[in-house]
Amino acid sequence: MTRNEANQIADILNTENKLTKEYTGEIILKSKDDFVVIKNDTGTVTAVAEMTKVQWYQGEVKHVSVKKGFKKNGLGTRVVKMAEEKAIEKRCRIIQCTIREDNEASISLFSKLNYVKTCTFFNVKSENNVVVFQKTVSLKK
């Protein structure tokens, strides 16, 4: 990942989400192996997701984001599937995500991809209700 790509990712994350912390290119580069990206023909990052392993059996997909002007083209679905593949490569058996309760687009996306709502809680930092979705995956042999 180049510094330019990391800066593009940070910009998309900060622009397209209501996050409790701001991302920079430096922060992205420190965990570059956790990110999956889709780029267009000109090399512009158009979609991104982060997949981190949080337990020996569990991965978390975070910050699924599609750049303004590229939405409604299936990029969200593609980038989540790429994150799922990364989770499977890391031997995760459960993949989870947390979504603000008012983020209907993300809830619809993850529901469409067979994630199941497991619980809702109040996030003190963001002052939002957050929904947890999970999906059990099969490991490749």
C-alpha positions in Angstrom: 0.0 0.0 0.0 1.4 3.4 -1.0 1.1 6.5 1.1 -1.2 8.0 -1.5 -3.6 5.0 -1.2 -3.4 5.2 2.6 -4.4 8.9 2.5 -7.2 8.1 0.1 -8.5 5.4 2.5 -8.3 7.8 5.4 -10.2 10.4 3.5 -13.0 8.0 2.5 -13.3 6.7 6.1 -13.4 10.2 7.6 -15.9 11.5 4.9 -18.3 8.6 4.7 -18.6 7.6 8.3 -19.5 9.1 11.7 -16.4 7.8 13.5 -15.3 8.5 17.1 -11.7 9.0 15.9 -10.2 10.6 12.8 -8.0 8.4 10.5 -4.8 9.6 8.9 -2.6 8.0 6.2 -0.1 7.1 8.9 -2.7 5.3 11.0 -3.8 3.3 7.9 -0.2 2.4 7.0 0.4 1.0 10.5 -2.4 -1.6 10.0 -2.3 -1.8 6.2 -2.6 -5.6 6.2 -6.1 -5.3 7.8 -7.6 -3.3 4.9 -9.1 -4.5 1.6 -9.7 -1.9 -1.1 -11.3 -1.7 -4.5 -9.7 0.8 -7.0 -11.0 2.0 -10.3 -9.2 2.1 -13.6 -7.2 5.2 -12.7 -6.1 3.7 -9.4 -8.4 5.8 -7.2 -9.6 3.9 -4.1 -13.4 3.6 -4.5 -14.3 1.2 -1.6 -12.6 0.1 1.5 -13.2 -2.2 4.6 -11.1 -3.1 7.5 -11.0 -6.7 8.8 -9.3 -7.3 12.2 -9.0 -10.6 14.1 -10.3 -9.9 17.6 -10.3 -13.5 19.0 -8.7 -16.7 17.8 -12.0 -17.6 16.2 -13.5 -14.2 15.5 -12.9 -11.4 13.0 -14.5 -8.0 12.8 -15.4 -6.1 9.6 -15.2 -2.4 10.2 -15.7 0.9 8.4 -17.1 -0.5 5.1 -17.1 2.7 3.0 -17.7 3.5 -0.6 -16.5 6.8 -2.0 -19.1 9.4 -2.9 -20.0 9.1 -6.6 -19.3 5.3 -6.7 -22.3 4.1 -4.5 -25.1 1.8 -5.7 -22.7 -0.1 -8.0 -22.2 -3.2 -5.8 -18.9 -2.1 -4.4 -20.1 -2.4 -0.8 -21.0 -6.0 -1.4 -17.7 -6.7 -3.1 -15.6 -5.1 -0.4 -17.4 -7.0 2.4 -16.9 -10.3 0.5 -13.2 -9.4 0.2 -13.1 -8.8 4.0 -14.8 -12.1 4.6 -12.1 -13.9 2.5 -9.5 -12.2 4.6 -11.2 -13.4 7.7 -11.3 -17.0 6.4 -7.6 -16.8 5.5 -7.0 -15.8 9.1 -9.0 -18.9 10.2 -11.9 -16.9 11.7 -15.1 -18.9 12.2 -17.3 -16.0 13.2 -17.3 -12.6 11.5 -19.0 -9.7 13.2 -19.7 -6.0 12.6 -21.2 -3.2 14.6 -23.4 -0.7 12.9 -25.1 2.5 14.1 -28.8 1.7 14.5 -29.7 4.5 12.1 -27.4 3.4 9.3 -30.0 1.7 7.2 -27.8 1.2 4.2 -25.2 -0.8 6.2 -27.8 -2.8 8.0 -29.4 -3.7 4.7 -26.0 -4.7 3.2 -25.0 -7.0 6.0 -28.5 -8.5 6.3 -28.4 -9.2 2.5 -25.1 -11.0 3.1 -26.6 -13.3 5.7 -25.4 -11.6 8.8 -27.7 -12.0 11.8 -28.5 -9.3 14.3 -27.4 -10.5 17.8 -27.8 -7.5 20.1 -28.0 -3.8 20.4 -26.1 -1.6 22.9 -25.5 2.1 23.6 -22.0 3.3 22.6 -21.0 5.9 25.2 -18.3 7.4 23.0 -20.5 8.0 19.9 -23.7 8.4 21.9 -25.4 6.1 19.4 -27.2 2.8 19.7 -25.2 0.2 17.9 -26.3 -3.1 16.4 -24.1 -6.2 16.4 -24.4 -8.5 13.4 -22.6 -11.9 13.1 -22.1 -14.5 10.5 -20.6 -18.0 10.9 -18.3 -19.0 8.0 -16.7 -22.3 6.9 -13.0 -22.6 6.7 -11.3 -23.6 3.5 -9.7 -27.0 3.6 
